[in-house]
């Protein structure tokens, strides 16, 4: 185990523990993921840029978010292109989720906004002040991701600038917030991803602190799970947690207690390898769809127990 010093997202020197990659891989079984090649059928007009996020619709459709023209792409469950939108609205793609009603939510770190769309691309709600970053209850500073509570609550990880989580009702009315910059419990160094599980736990990827923090719906700290850089977090139907670790260039699988049960992949450009895996989702058949910023691609990977 080695110690090194690096800068965090705020430019503050931090001492970190660095574990050799080999020992990480030896901790858990590493079953193989089977890549599904050429699963997307996109028109010639679409040239993928940095691929930031992916979300799964109520009917299994794929919503893909990338940093290029036609930033929001909708494909059917087999990957065939249906429609796109967002050129006149999105500044820089980041996170994307689909709520229980099937609406598509996108976080825009370019304009400091959170948008809610119908599946066909009609804008329903905009949270934030466009091109006006700030720390007010009606502002964001590069918001990263969105999650949904059991009563329709909307949780936003306001990550790059503010190191906090904000909670809204389903109509976008502010309810609460928590978090400040730091390394303690309830403090963040770039909250980058967020989900709410079946136990109503708010699970936040505290990226630059190399950990996940777990809260209740009111923001009370419940647990800390260290040992990886959680760029993206996804839950499957079995409530297994999958983490895109952009620092280790791996996908990490966790159980409900935060224990690592599997690690997949390594850095590279081949199918099943990763170049900065950023966000991810589990499709209706249990396959992983991974958005790569560095690789500028979406990968579909079949888990060993996918149907």
Backbone as numpy.savetxt, mean C-alpha at the origin, in Angstrom:
# Nx Ny Nz CAx CAy CAz Cx Cy Cz
24.91 -9.59 12.77 24.05 -8.39 12.77 24.94 -7.15 12.77
24.66 -6.22 11.89 25.45 -5.01 11.76 24.62 -3.79 12.08
25.28 -2.77 12.58 24.62 -1.51 12.85 25.11 -0.49 11.83
24.16 0.28 11.27 24.56 1.34 10.38 23.73 2.57 10.67
24.15 3.69 10.14 23.44 4.94 10.36 22.90 5.43 9.02
21.62 5.85 9.02 21.03 6.36 7.80 20.17 7.57 8.13
19.75 8.28 7.11 18.84 9.40 7.27 17.41 8.91 7.17
16.56 9.38 8.06 15.15 9.06 7.91 14.51 10.03 6.94
13.15 9.91 6.76 12.46 10.74 5.76 12.53 12.22 6.09
12.79 12.57 7.34 12.89 13.98 7.74 14.33 14.48 7.75
15.26 13.63 7.33 16.65 14.04 7.30 17.36 13.88 8.64
16.76 13.12 9.57 17.35 12.92 10.89 18.18 11.64 10.88
19.37 11.69 11.44 20.20 10.51 11.50 19.59 9.49 12.44
19.54 8.23 11.98 19.01 7.16 12.81 19.98 6.00 12.79
20.18 5.38 13.93 20.96 4.15 13.99 20.02 2.98 13.78
20.39 2.08 12.88 19.50 0.97 12.53 20.26 -0.34 12.64
19.53 -1.40 12.85 20.11 -2.72 12.84 19.91 -3.32 11.47
20.95 -3.85 10.90 20.89 -4.42 9.56 21.14 -5.92 9.67
20.18 -6.75 9.25 20.30 -8.19 9.33 20.74 -8.74 7.99
21.69 -9.62 7.93 22.10 -10.19 6.66 20.92 -10.85 5.97
20.85 -10.68 4.67 19.73 -11.21 3.92 19.61 -12.72 4.08
20.74 -13.41 4.11 20.71 -14.87 4.21 20.01 -15.32 5.48
20.28 -14.63 6.60 19.64 -15.03 7.85 18.16 -14.77 7.83
17.73 -13.69 7.13 16.31 -13.43 7.00 15.63 -14.56 6.26
16.24 -15.02 5.18 15.65 -16.07 4.38 15.62 -17.39 5.14
16.58 -17.58 6.03 16.65 -18.83 6.75 15.63 -18.92 7.88
15.03 -17.79 8.27 14.11 -17.79 9.40 12.83 -18.56 9.10
12.40 -18.56 7.85 11.11 -19.11 7.52 11.20 -19.90 6.23
10.24 -20.79 6.04 10.13 -21.49 4.78 9.83 -20.49 3.67
10.38 -20.69 2.50 10.16 -19.77 1.39 9.57 -20.52 0.19
8.27 -20.82 0.20 7.66 -21.51 -0.93 7.74 -20.65 -2.18
7.70 -21.31 -3.30 7.85 -20.59 -4.56 6.52 -19.96 -4.98
6.62 -18.77 -5.53 5.50 -18.14 -6.19 5.59 -18.44 -7.68
4.46 -18.76 -8.29 4.46 -19.06 -9.71 4.00 -17.84 -10.48
4.89 -17.20 -11.23 4.47 -16.02 -12.01 3.45 -16.40 -13.08
2.53 -15.49 -13.31 1.55 -15.63 -14.39 1.95 -14.62 -15.46
2.65 -15.04 -16.51 3.19 -14.07 -17.47 2.11 -13.46 -18.35
2.36 -12.22 -18.78 1.50 -11.54 -19.76 0.02 -11.56 -19.36
-0.22 -11.32 -18.06 -1.62 -11.39 -17.61 -2.40 -10.13 -17.95
-1.72 -9.04 -18.30 -2.40 -7.81 -18.67 -2.48 -7.66 -20.19
-3.65 -7.21 -20.66 -3.82 -6.87 -22.06 -4.18 -5.40 -22.13
-3.19 -4.56 -22.41 -3.37 -3.11 -22.41 -3.25 -2.57 -23.83
-3.95 -1.47 -24.13 -3.84 -0.89 -25.47 -2.48 -0.25 -25.69
-2.15 -0.02 -26.94 -0.86 0.58 -27.28 -0.71 1.99 -26.71
-1.84 2.63 -26.42 -1.78 3.99 -25.89 -1.27 4.05 -24.46
-1.25 2.91 -23.77 -0.82 2.87 -22.38 0.63 2.44 -22.29
1.47 3.33 -21.78 2.86 2.99 -21.47 3.03 3.13 -19.97
3.24 2.02 -19.31 3.32 2.05 -17.86 4.53 2.84 -17.39
4.30 3.74 -16.42 5.38 4.40 -15.72 5.67 3.67 -14.43
6.08 4.39 -13.42 6.32 3.77 -12.12 4.98 3.25 -11.59
4.90 1.94 -11.37 3.63 1.32 -10.98 3.52 1.38 -9.45
2.50 2.08 -8.99 2.43 2.47 -7.59 1.49 1.60 -6.76
0.32 1.24 -7.31 -0.67 0.55 -6.48 -1.62 -0.27 -7.35
-2.32 -1.19 -6.70 -3.32 -2.02 -7.35 -4.41 -2.31 -6.33
-5.65 -2.38 -6.79 -6.78 -2.71 -5.92 -7.73 -3.61 -6.69
-8.52 -4.39 -5.96 -9.42 -5.37 -6.56 -10.86 -4.92 -6.35
-11.63 -4.85 -7.44 -13.01 -4.42 -7.38 -13.94 -5.50 -6.85
-15.19 -5.12 -6.62 -16.17 -6.05 -6.06 -16.42 -7.24 -6.98
-16.32 -7.03 -8.28 -16.53 -8.10 -9.25 -15.23 -8.71 -9.75
-14.14 -8.43 -9.04 -12.86 -9.01 -9.40 -12.04 -8.19 -10.36
-12.57 -7.05 -10.83 -11.80 -6.24 -11.76 -10.55 -5.68 -11.07
-9.54 -5.37 -11.89 -8.28 -4.84 -11.41 -8.24 -3.34 -11.65
-7.92 -2.59 -10.60 -7.69 -1.16 -10.72 -6.21 -0.92 -10.49
-5.54 -0.40 -11.50 -4.10 -0.23 -11.50 -3.76 1.26 -11.50
-2.76 1.64 -10.71 -2.40 3.04 -10.53 -0.92 3.17 -10.88
-0.61 4.05 -11.84 0.78 4.22 -12.22 1.06 5.70 -12.52
2.34 6.04 -12.59 2.76 7.42 -12.79 3.08 7.65 -14.27
2.03 7.83 -15.02 2.15 8.05 -16.44 0.80 8.50 -16.99
0.69 8.60 -18.30 -0.58 8.94 -18.92 -1.60 7.85 -18.61
-2.88 8.25 -18.56 -3.93 7.32 -18.18 -3.57 6.64 -16.84
-3.45 7.42 -15.77 -2.88 6.88 -14.53 -3.72 5.83 -13.83
-5.06 5.87 -14.01 -5.91 4.86 -13.40 -6.44 3.96 -14.51
-6.09 2.69 -14.44 -6.49 1.71 -15.44 -7.42 0.70 -14.80
-8.50 0.38 -15.49 -9.42 -0.65 -15.03 -9.39 -1.80 -16.02
-9.14 -3.01 -15.53 -9.13 -4.22 -16.34 -10.09 -5.24 -15.72
-10.54 -6.18 -16.52 -11.37 -7.23 -15.94 -10.50 -8.19 -15.14
-11.11 -9.19 -14.53 -10.38 -10.09 -13.64 -9.29 -10.87 -14.36
-9.42 -11.01 -15.70 -8.41 -11.71 -16.48 -7.31 -10.76 -16.99
-7.44 -9.45 -16.69 -6.41 -8.51 -17.06 -6.65 -7.79 -18.37
-7.85 -7.93 -18.95 -8.16 -7.25 -20.21 -8.62 -5.83 -19.93
-8.02 -4.87 -20.61 -8.30 -3.45 -20.42 -9.77 -3.13 -20.68
-10.35 -2.29 -19.78 -11.73 -1.83 -19.95 -11.78 -0.33 -20.15
-11.15 0.42 -19.24 -11.22 1.89 -19.30 -10.06 2.49 -18.53
-9.90 3.81 -18.66 -8.90 4.53 -17.88 -9.41 5.92 -17.59
-8.82 6.57 -16.60 -9.13 7.97 -16.30 -8.04 8.57 -15.42
-8.15 9.88 -15.20 -7.28 10.55 -14.24 -6.27 11.52 -14.80
-6.14 11.63 -16.13 -5.14 12.54 -16.70 -5.35 13.98 -16.27
-6.60 14.38 -16.12 -6.90 15.78 -15.79 -6.96 16.04 -14.30
-6.62 15.03 -13.48 -6.82 15.18 -12.05 -5.62 14.74 -11.22
-4.99 13.63 -11.58 -3.95 13.04 -10.75 -2.61 13.71 -11.01
-1.94 14.12 -9.92 -0.61 14.69 -10.04 0.49 13.64 -10.02
0.46 12.76 -9.00 1.43 11.68 -8.90 0.80 10.53 -8.11
0.69 9.39 -8.76 -0.01 8.24 -8.18 0.71 7.71 -6.95
-0.08 7.27 -5.96 0.50 6.59 -4.81 -0.34 5.39 -4.41
-1.29 5.55 -3.46 -2.05 4.40 -2.99 -3.41 4.30 -3.65
-3.96 3.07 -3.65 -5.30 2.85 -4.20 -5.98 1.72 -3.44
-7.27 1.92 -3.12 -8.07 0.90 -2.45 -9.49 0.95 -3.01
-10.20 -0.16 -2.86 -11.62 -0.23 -3.20 -12.39 -0.44 -1.90
-13.40 0.40 -1.64 -14.17 0.29 -0.40 -15.24 -0.80 -0.52
-15.93 -1.15 0.57 -16.91 -2.23 0.52 -18.07 -1.98 -0.45
-18.30 -0.73 -0.82 -19.35 -0.43 -1.81 -18.84 -0.49 -3.24
-17.58 -0.76 -3.42 -17.01 -0.87 -4.75 -16.42 0.41 -5.30
-16.41 1.48 -4.51 -15.83 2.74 -4.97 -14.30 2.69 -4.89
-13.65 3.44 -5.78 -12.20 3.42 -5.91 -11.63 4.68 -5.27
-10.72 4.50 -4.32 -10.06 5.61 -3.64 -8.61 5.67 -4.06
-8.11 6.87 -4.31 -6.74 7.06 -4.75 -6.09 8.19 -3.96
-4.85 7.98 -3.55 -4.09 9.05 -2.89 -3.10 9.62 -3.90
-3.05 10.95 -3.93 -2.26 11.69 -4.92 -1.22 12.51 -4.16
0.05 12.05 -4.22 1.10 12.77 -3.51 1.58 14.00 -4.28
1.17 14.13 -5.54 1.52 15.31 -6.31 0.69 16.52 -5.94
-0.63 16.30 -5.78 -1.54 17.40 -5.44 -1.97 17.39 -3.98
-1.50 16.39 -3.18 -1.81 16.32 -1.74 -3.31 16.09 -1.52
-3.86 15.15 -2.28 -5.30 14.92 -2.26 -5.63 13.44 -2.10
-6.87 13.20 -1.63 -7.46 11.86 -1.61 -8.76 11.94 -2.41
-8.90 11.07 -3.41 -10.06 11.08 -4.30 -10.86 9.79 -4.16
-12.18 9.93 -4.26 -13.09 8.79 -4.29 -13.84 8.80 -5.63
-13.77 7.68 -6.35 -14.41 7.55 -7.65 -15.39 6.39 -7.65
-16.37 6.46 -8.56 -17.12 5.26 -8.89 -16.21 4.32 -9.68
-16.59 3.04 -9.83 -15.76 2.14 -10.64 -15.60 2.58 -12.09
-16.51 3.42 -12.56 -16.41 3.91 -13.94 -15.62 5.21 -14.05
-15.18 5.76 -12.90 -14.30 6.92 -12.94 -14.96 8.25 -12.61
-16.22 8.25 -12.20 -16.86 9.50 -11.81 -16.38 9.93 -10.44
-15.95 11.18 -10.31 -15.47 11.69 -9.03 -16.63 11.91 -8.08
-16.56 11.30 -6.90 -17.60 11.42 -5.88 -17.19 12.32 -4.72
-15.92 12.32 -4.38 -15.46 13.04 -3.19 -13.99 13.37 -3.35
-13.60 14.56 -2.92 -12.19 14.96 -2.89 -11.88 15.50 -1.50
-10.90 14.92 -0.84 -10.46 15.35 0.47 -9.11 16.04 0.34
-8.93 17.15 1.05 -7.69 17.90 0.99 -7.87 19.21 0.24
-6.80 19.96 0.14 -6.78 21.21 -0.63 -5.74 21.07 -1.72
-6.18 21.11 -2.96 -5.30 20.79 -4.07 -4.10 21.75 -4.12
-2.93 21.18 -4.18 -1.65 21.90 -4.25 -1.40 22.80 -3.04
-2.07 22.50 -1.93 -1.85 23.27 -0.69 -1.57 22.30 0.46
-0.34 21.78 0.53 -0.01 20.87 1.63 -0.07 21.58 2.97
-0.46 20.82 3.99 -0.51 21.39 5.33 -0.85 20.35 6.35
-0.97 20.77 7.61 -1.27 19.83 8.68 -2.63 20.10 9.33
-3.49 20.85 8.66 -4.85 21.05 9.16 -5.70 19.81 8.98
-6.89 19.83 9.55 -7.76 18.66 9.45 -8.39 18.55 8.07
-8.24 19.58 7.24 -8.74 19.53 5.87 -7.59 19.58 4.86
-6.39 19.20 5.30 -5.22 19.21 4.45 -4.42 17.92 4.64
-3.64 17.60 3.62 -2.67 16.51 3.70 -1.32 17.03 3.21
-0.29 16.25 3.52 1.03 16.52 2.96 1.56 15.19 2.41
1.27 14.97 1.14 1.60 13.72 0.45 0.98 12.51 1.14
-0.35 12.40 1.12 -1.03 11.25 1.74 -0.71 9.97 0.96
-0.57 8.88 1.69 -0.02 7.67 1.09 -1.04 6.56 0.81
-2.05 6.39 1.69 -2.92 5.23 1.54 -4.24 5.47 2.28
-5.20 4.58 2.03 -6.56 4.70 2.60 -7.00 3.32 3.07
-7.75 3.29 4.17 -8.37 2.04 4.66 -9.77 2.36 5.16
-10.56 1.30 5.39 -11.98 1.49 5.69 -12.36 0.69 6.94
-13.07 1.36 7.87 -13.52 0.73 9.09 -14.86 0.04 8.93
-15.30 -0.67 9.97 -16.53 -1.47 9.89 -17.80 -0.64 9.78
-17.77 0.63 10.18 -18.93 1.51 10.09 -18.78 2.52 8.96
-17.95 2.21 8.01 -17.75 3.12 6.89 -16.70 4.18 7.13
-16.00 4.12 8.26 -14.94 5.10 8.54 -13.86 5.01 7.46
-13.23 6.14 7.21 -12.13 6.22 6.25 -10.88 6.66 7.00
-9.83 5.85 6.91 -8.56 6.16 7.55 -7.54 6.50 6.46
-6.84 7.62 6.64 -5.84 8.06 5.67 -4.49 8.14 6.37
-3.50 7.45 5.81 -2.13 7.61 6.31 -1.53 8.81 5.59
-1.26 9.85 6.36 -0.76 11.14 5.83 0.74 11.13 6.06
1.48 10.52 5.11 2.76 9.96 5.44 4.01 10.77 5.24
4.22 11.34 4.07 5.53 11.91 3.79 5.79 13.19 4.57
4.75 14.00 4.76 4.97 15.28 5.42 4.51 15.36 6.85
3.47 14.61 7.23 2.83 14.85 8.53 2.95 13.71 9.53
3.28 12.49 9.12 3.47 11.38 10.06 2.28 11.21 10.99
1.10 11.05 10.39 -0.11 10.89 11.18 -1.12 10.03 10.42
-2.15 9.62 11.15 -3.32 8.96 10.57 -4.53 9.84 10.87
-5.35 10.09 9.85 -6.60 10.84 10.03 -7.78 9.91 9.83
-8.84 10.16 10.58 -10.05 9.35 10.52 -11.22 10.25 10.13
-11.99 9.80 9.12 -13.15 10.53 8.63 -14.37 9.61 8.65
-15.57 10.20 8.64 -16.75 9.36 8.43 -16.91 9.12 6.94
-17.94 8.35 6.57 -18.10 7.94 5.18 -18.34 9.12 4.23
-18.81 10.25 4.79 -19.06 11.43 3.95 -17.85 12.35 3.85
-16.76 12.00 4.56 -15.56 12.82 4.53 -15.45 13.82 5.67
-16.33 13.72 6.67 -16.25 14.62 7.82 -15.15 14.15 8.77
-14.27 15.07 9.16 -13.16 14.74 10.04 -13.67 14.26 11.39
-13.05 13.17 11.91 -13.42 12.63 13.21 -12.27 12.68 14.22
-11.07 12.31 13.78 -9.96 12.22 14.74 -8.66 12.09 13.96
-7.54 12.23 14.71 -6.23 11.98 14.13 -5.29 11.55 15.25
-4.21 10.86 14.86 -3.18 10.52 15.83 -1.84 10.37 15.11
-0.77 10.50 15.90 0.57 10.29 15.38 1.37 11.57 15.24
2.66 11.47 15.53 3.63 12.53 15.30 4.92 11.86 14.82
5.88 12.65 14.41 7.16 12.09 13.97 7.92 11.53 15.16
8.51 10.35 15.00 9.30 9.76 16.07 9.43 8.27 15.93
10.00 7.65 16.93 10.25 6.21 16.92 9.51 5.46 18.01
8.78 6.17 18.87 8.07 5.52 19.95 6.75 4.93 19.49
6.05 4.29 20.43 4.73 3.72 20.14 3.77 4.85 19.77
3.08 4.71 18.65 2.16 5.73 18.19 2.81 6.87 17.43
4.13 6.81 17.29 4.86 7.78 16.48 5.27 7.11 15.17
5.51 7.93 14.13 5.78 7.39 12.81 6.99 8.05 12.17
7.60 7.29 11.27 8.55 7.85 10.33 8.13 7.35 8.94
7.18 8.05 8.37 6.56 7.78 7.08 5.56 6.62 7.13
4.36 6.89 7.68 3.28 5.90 7.58 2.87 5.76 6.11
3.17 4.62 5.52 3.15 4.47 4.07 1.99 3.62 3.56
1.42 2.80 4.41 0.33 1.92 4.00 -0.56 1.65 5.21
-1.82 1.30 4.94 -2.76 1.13 6.04 -3.89 0.19 5.61
-4.29 -0.71 6.51 -5.45 -1.58 6.31 -6.18 -1.72 7.64
-7.43 -2.13 7.57 -8.21 -2.50 8.76 -8.61 -3.95 8.61
-8.28 -4.79 9.60 -8.56 -6.22 9.47 -9.92 -6.58 10.06
-10.25 -7.85 10.04 -11.56 -8.32 10.49 -11.76 -8.15 11.99
-10.69 -7.94 12.74 -10.77 -7.67 14.18 -10.86 -6.18 14.47
-11.07 -5.38 13.43 -11.15 -3.91 13.55 -9.85 -3.32 14.08
-8.75 -3.93 13.72 -7.44 -3.38 14.04 -6.94 -2.54 12.87
-6.47 -1.34 13.17 -5.91 -0.47 12.15 -4.41 -0.77 12.08
-3.98 -1.32 10.95 -2.62 -1.81 10.79 -1.88 -0.84 9.87
-0.85 -0.21 10.40 -0.16 0.88 9.70 1.27 0.48 9.40
1.67 0.58 8.14 3.05 0.33 7.75 3.91 1.55 8.04
4.70 1.49 9.09 5.58 2.58 9.53 6.92 2.39 8.83
7.01 2.85 7.58 8.04 2.39 6.65 9.46 2.64 7.10
9.80 3.89 7.39 11.19 4.21 7.70 11.59 3.79 9.11
10.62 3.42 9.94 10.94 2.79 11.22 11.02 1.27 11.10
10.86 0.74 9.89 11.00 -0.70 9.62 10.09 -1.53 10.54
8.81 -1.16 10.55 7.89 -1.88 11.43 6.45 -1.60 11.01
5.57 -2.45 11.49 4.13 -2.21 11.45 3.69 -1.83 12.86
2.78 -0.87 12.96 2.13 -0.57 14.23 0.64 -0.89 14.11
0.08 -1.40 15.19 -1.31 -1.84 15.22 -2.07 -1.00 16.25
-3.26 -0.52 15.87 -4.08 0.35 16.72 -5.52 -0.15 16.71
-6.28 0.30 17.70 -7.72 0.09 17.61 -8.32 1.22 16.79
-9.63 1.20 16.62 -10.29 2.18 15.75 -10.21 3.60 16.28
-9.91 3.75 17.57 -9.78 5.08 18.17 -8.34 5.57 18.18
-7.42 4.76 17.65 -6.02 5.18 17.60 -5.19 4.77 18.79
-5.72 3.91 19.65 -4.93 3.44 20.79 -3.97 2.35 20.32
-2.71 2.48 20.70 -1.68 1.57 20.25 -1.87 0.19 20.89
-1.82 -0.86 20.06 -2.00 -2.22 20.54 -0.74 -3.06 20.45
0.04 -2.87 19.38 1.20 -3.73 19.17 2.13 -3.09 18.16
3.38 -3.55 18.19 4.38 -3.18 17.19 5.02 -4.45 16.66
5.08 -4.56 15.34 5.68 -5.73 14.68 6.88 -5.26 13.87
8.11 -5.46 14.34 9.29 -4.98 13.62 9.85 -6.03 12.67
10.83 -5.59 11.86 11.61 -6.55 11.10 11.49 -6.47 9.60
10.83 -5.44 9.06 10.67 -5.30 7.61 10.29 -3.87 7.31
10.44 -3.48 6.05 10.08 -2.12 5.62 8.75 -2.21 4.88
7.63 -1.90 5.54 6.31 -2.11 4.94 5.92 -0.99 3.98
6.30 -1.15 2.72 5.86 -0.21 1.70 4.37 -0.40 1.43
3.95 -1.63 1.21 2.54 -1.92 0.96 2.06 -3.05 1.85
0.75 -3.04 2.16 0.15 -4.08 2.99 -1.15 -4.52 2.32
-1.39 -5.84 2.29 -2.65 -6.37 1.77 -3.12 -7.52 2.64
-4.43 -7.65 2.76 -5.06 -8.76 3.46 -5.77 -9.65 2.44
-5.73 -10.97 2.66 -6.53 -11.86 1.82 -7.78 -12.29 2.59
-8.59 -13.14 1.98 -9.84 -13.56 2.60 -9.63 -14.35 3.88
-8.45 -14.95 4.03 -8.13 -15.70 5.23 -7.53 -14.79 6.31
-7.48 -13.49 6.03 -6.91 -12.50 6.94 -5.41 -12.69 7.13
-4.78 -13.32 6.15 -3.32 -13.33 6.14 -2.84 -11.98 5.61
-1.72 -11.55 6.16 -1.18 -10.25 5.80 0.02 -10.43 4.89
0.02 -9.68 3.78 1.16 -9.69 2.86 1.75 -8.29 2.81
3.07 -8.22 2.94 3.78 -6.94 3.03 4.76 -6.85 1.87
4.70 -5.75 1.12 5.73 -5.46 0.13 6.88 -4.76 0.84
7.98 -5.47 1.01 9.16 -4.91 1.66 10.07 -4.37 0.57
9.96 -3.07 0.33 10.73 -2.46 -0.74 12.21 -2.36 -0.46
12.62 -2.54 0.79 14.04 -2.48 1.10 14.70 -3.84 0.87
14.01 -4.91 1.28 14.54 -6.26 1.06 14.21 -6.80 -0.32
13.36 -6.08 -1.08 12.93 -6.53 -2.41 12.23 -7.88 -2.32
11.31 -7.98 -1.36 10.60 -9.23 -1.11 9.13 -8.96 -0.79
8.35 -10.02 -0.89 7.01 -10.04 -0.31 7.09 -10.89 0.95
6.59 -10.35 2.05 6.65 -11.02 3.35 5.23 -11.38 3.77
5.03 -12.61 4.20 3.72 -13.05 4.69 3.75 -13.13 6.21
2.72 -12.56 6.86 2.62 -12.55 8.32 1.36 -13.26 8.77
1.39 -13.79 9.98 0.14 -14.28 10.58 -0.51 -13.16 11.38
-1.60 -13.46 12.08 -2.39 -12.43 12.75 -1.68 -11.81 13.94
-0.56 -12.41 14.38 0.21 -11.86 15.49 1.43 -11.08 15.02
1.61 -10.98 13.69 2.75 -10.27 13.15 3.98 -11.14 12.93
3.86 -12.44 13.14 4.98 -13.35 12.92 5.17 -13.60 11.43
6.41 -13.52 10.99 6.73 -13.82 9.59 6.60 -15.32 9.35
5.78 -15.71 8.38 5.58 -17.12 8.06 6.17 -17.50 6.71
6.45 -16.52 5.85 7.08 -16.82 4.56 7.65 -15.55 3.98
8.67 -15.72 3.14 9.25 -14.61 2.38 9.38 -15.07 0.93
9.04 -14.18 0.02 9.06 -14.53 -1.39 9.94 -13.55 -2.16
10.78 -14.07 -3.07 11.45 -13.24 -4.04 12.78 -12.66 -3.59
13.39 -11.96 -4.54 14.65 -11.26 -4.35 14.72 -10.15 -5.38
15.76 -9.32 -5.30 15.90 -8.23 -6.26 16.25 -8.78 -7.63
15.56 -8.26 -8.64 15.84 -8.67 -10.00 14.72 -8.27 -10.94
14.91 -8.57 -12.21 13.94 -8.19 -13.24 13.20 -9.38 -13.81
13.54 -10.60 -13.37 12.87 -11.78 -13.88 11.49 -11.92 -13.23
10.60 -12.72 -13.84 9.32 -13.00 -13.18 9.55 -13.60 -11.80
8.83 -13.10 -10.82 9.00 -13.57 -9.46 10.08 -12.86 -8.67
10.83 -11.98 -9.34 11.79 -11.11 -8.67 11.23 -9.70 -8.63
11.84 -8.82 -7.84 11.24 -7.52 -7.61 12.26 -6.40 -7.70
11.79 -5.27 -8.22 12.56 -4.03 -8.22 11.67 -2.96 -7.59
11.81 -2.81 -6.32 11.05 -1.90 -5.48 9.54 -2.20 -5.53
9.14 -3.34 -4.94 7.71 -3.62 -4.79 7.09 -2.57 -3.88
6.00 -1.96 -4.32 5.49 -0.77 -3.64 4.17 -1.03 -2.94
3.17 -1.43 -3.68 1.87 -1.79 -3.11 1.44 -3.12 -3.75
0.45 -3.77 -3.15 0.03 -5.07 -3.63 -1.40 -5.34 -3.22
-2.01 -6.34 -3.84 -3.37 -6.74 -3.52 -3.49 -8.24 -3.79
-4.53 -8.84 -3.21 -4.83 -10.25 -3.45 -6.12 -10.32 -4.25
-6.09 -10.99 -5.41 -7.27 -11.00 -6.27 -8.29 -12.04 -5.80
-9.38 -12.17 -6.53 -10.48 -13.04 -6.09 -10.10 -14.51 -6.07
-9.06 -14.88 -6.80 -8.60 -16.27 -6.82 -7.44 -16.51 -5.87
-7.05 -15.50 -5.11 -5.97 -15.67 -4.15 -4.59 -15.45 -4.72
-4.50 -14.83 -5.90 -3.20 -14.50 -6.48 -2.75 -13.13 -5.99
-1.45 -12.95 -5.86 -0.89 -11.64 -5.53 -0.70 -10.83 -6.80
-1.12 -9.57 -6.76 -0.81 -8.62 -7.81 0.09 -7.57 -7.17
1.29 -7.40 -7.69 2.30 -6.53 -7.09 2.64 -5.40 -8.05
2.60 -4.17 -7.53 2.99 -2.99 -8.30 4.44 -2.65 -7.97
5.28 -2.54 -9.00 6.69 -2.24 -8.81 7.01 -0.84 -9.31
7.53 -0.01 -8.44 7.97 1.33 -8.84 9.24 1.24 -9.68
10.22 0.49 -9.20 11.47 0.39 -9.93 11.35 -0.40 -11.22
10.60 -1.49 -11.18 10.44 -2.34 -12.35 9.45 -1.83 -13.37
8.65 -0.82 -12.97 7.62 -0.24 -13.85 6.75 -1.34 -14.47
6.24 -2.20 -13.60 5.39 -3.29 -14.07 4.47 -3.74 -12.94
3.42 -4.45 -13.34 2.56 -5.17 -12.42 2.82 -6.66 -12.63
3.03 -7.36 -11.54 3.22 -8.80 -11.62 2.05 -9.54 -10.98
1.63 -10.62 -11.61 0.64 -11.52 -11.03 1.37 -12.78 -10.64
1.24 -13.17 -9.37 1.99 -14.27 -8.81 1.04 -15.21 -8.08
1.09 -16.46 -8.45 0.19 -17.45 -7.85 0.80 -17.99 -6.57
0.08 -17.83 -5.47 0.51 -18.40 -4.20 0.35 -19.91 -4.23
1.10 -20.63 -3.40 1.01 -22.09 -3.43 -0.39 -22.63 -3.19
-1.21 -21.92 -2.42 -2.56 -22.40 -2.14 -3.65 -21.66 -2.89
-3.27 -20.85 -3.92 -4.27 -20.14 -4.72 -5.06 -21.16 -5.53
-6.32 -20.83 -5.79 -7.14 -21.78 -6.54 -6.94 -21.60 -8.04
